[in-house]
Amino acid sequence: MSALVVFLENLGGRAIGAVHRLGFASRFLLLTLRNSGICLRRFSLVTREIYFAGVLSLIIILVSGLFVGMVLGLQGYDTLVRYGSSSALGVLVALSLVRELGPVVAGLLFASRAGSAITAEIGLMKATEQLAAMEMMAVDPIGRVIAPRFWAGVISMPLLAAMFSAMGVFGGYLVGVRLIGVDEGSFWSQMQAAVDFREDILNGVIKSVVFGIAVSWIAVFEGYDAPPTAEGVSGATTRTVVTSSLSILALDFMLTAFMFRGA
Amino acid sequence: MFATDNLVEVENVNFAYDSRQILKGVSLNIRRGQVVAIMGLSGCGKTTLLRLIGGALRPMRGEVRVGGKAVAKLRHDELFALRRRMGMLFQFGALFTDMSCYDNVAFQMREHTDLPDELIDDLVLMKLQAVGLRGAKSLMPSELSGGMARRVALARTTALDPMLIMYDEPFAGLDPVSMGVIGQLIRRLNDSLGATSIIVTHDVAEALGLVDYVYFMADGAIVTQGTPDALRASDEPFVHQFVYGETDGPMPFHYPAEDYAQDLRAGEG
């Protein structure tokens, strides 16, 4: 009986803790948005962070995009050829990428490459009292440190997802057309005819913007909330990757359910 | 008269983290132009006191006044305006690791003033020259030794010529030469800027040689105060133990525990 009580108490405690943290994170997001004025006045602060979060993630995004596209080319051809519709390979590759794989895989890579770096940097700045020092110098760390990193993530994410998809289409082309020998004309023309700008591309962009907000929010919050110790920062970095990845997958399901209802 | 003589007045301040009482009725005054040390063992509440003066924490009872204004009652913008006239040197310097020494010192000038770049350049070089590190302006904090980092942080702290400079353990982890250099710089900068300085430290030898007045803290309260000479001559057991670094005395060597023999026997059973 007492074991059950302890179990229920723990369960309740954890649930309350999680809600409490979510509330804290939401207030933190509002505070970040409210203190974002400096990012507009001094956009160079954001540009600098876009370099670290976005430009330095390019290699991993482009290489992954290429390989994902090449695998799609191989797998897609293998399936389509059974139905004699290998000319639709371009459509399959492009739709898979712009609707799903582009935003989701780029989001997952962005969370592990840039999200973890943002958390670790902010956590270490906190642990080494750099944030406290900034506050003592009458400079608000939320505006000066957090907001530029948040916006840099939000801006970088859709651009990276677009580049991931473009590179993937190119990978599919390399394998499908160049290697296997699918007709080049039908590869491109069918793709052009079947991919709708609003239905497919715009919805993909909306997904990547939502993922960008989620990952950046989680990354800056975990960094700011990290206990100021080596252990605390490492735990926060791990949590950023895990929470962001799960959020991306859950949000993807919800967004897909709203966007593509068998139309 | 009262308000003009003392820059900082701490009156009967209590502070606790959750249920742990840190400060118990602390009162002290810091006179303008002086360098004052607050000494005590690690964990006695010295750093908390600095944070209260800087407005990073609020007292639960009592009042902290800087320049006659109660810090805890200031609005956010008023507090930030006050902080522009304060400098704080953190224990390990807290330099911004993604900026060079130059940019660290220029940080506040760029954030708070509209000075043209040429003027900021001159000011930064003067600040770095004052701590002897003009030649290290383009180095990153990771390339500096502990003593050098502390000196750059000192240049950054005094960037806007503050009226009050607070030092949190400025001597911690430094070799004797760097310690002497930092000590001299604290005194010189204070006198040349016409500032007031508060040093929180447990380094007795270094501090007594440089300050005008000393407060001793133990267990969250001020236990004694006086000029360095008076404290050296003091025969109060607490002061004697602290000044001469004796291992046992009013401050016990052992953390409170059960009877030793009983504890050992309990292990056998």
HADDOCK unambig.tbl for C-alpha pairs under 7 A between the chains (distance, minus, plus):
assign (segid A and resid 128 and name CA) (segid B and resid 94 and name CA) 5.80 0.50 0.50
assign (segid A and resid 129 and name CA) (segid B and resid 94 and name CA) 5.45 0.50 0.50
assign (segid A and resid 130 and name CA) (segid B and resid 94 and name CA) 4.93 0.50 0.50
assign (segid A and resid 130 and name CA) (segid B and resid 95 and name CA) 6.46 0.50 0.50
assign (segid A and resid 130 and name CA) (segid B and resid 96 and name CA) 6.06 0.50 0.50
assign (segid A and resid 133 and name CA) (segid B and resid 94 and name CA) 6.56 0.50 0.50
assign (segid A and resid 136 and name CA) (segid B and resid 83 and name CA) 6.17 0.50 0.50
assign (segid A and resid 136 and name CA) (segid B and resid 88 and name CA) 6.87 0.50 0.50
assign (segid A and resid 137 and name CA) (segid B and resid 83 and name CA) 6.15 0.50 0.50
assign (segid A and resid 137 and name CA) (segid B and resid 84 and name CA) 6.08 0.50 0.50
assign (segid A and resid 137 and name CA) (segid B and resid 87 and name CA) 6.99 0.50 0.50
assign (segid A and resid 137 and name CA) (segid B and resid 108 and name CA) 6.92 0.50 0.50
assign (segid A and resid 138 and name CA) (segid B and resid 80 and name CA) 4.71 0.50 0.50
assign (segid A and resid 138 and name CA) (segid B and resid 83 and name CA) 5.54 0.50 0.50
assign (segid A and resid 138 and name CA) (segid B and resid 84 and name CA) 5.86 0.50 0.50
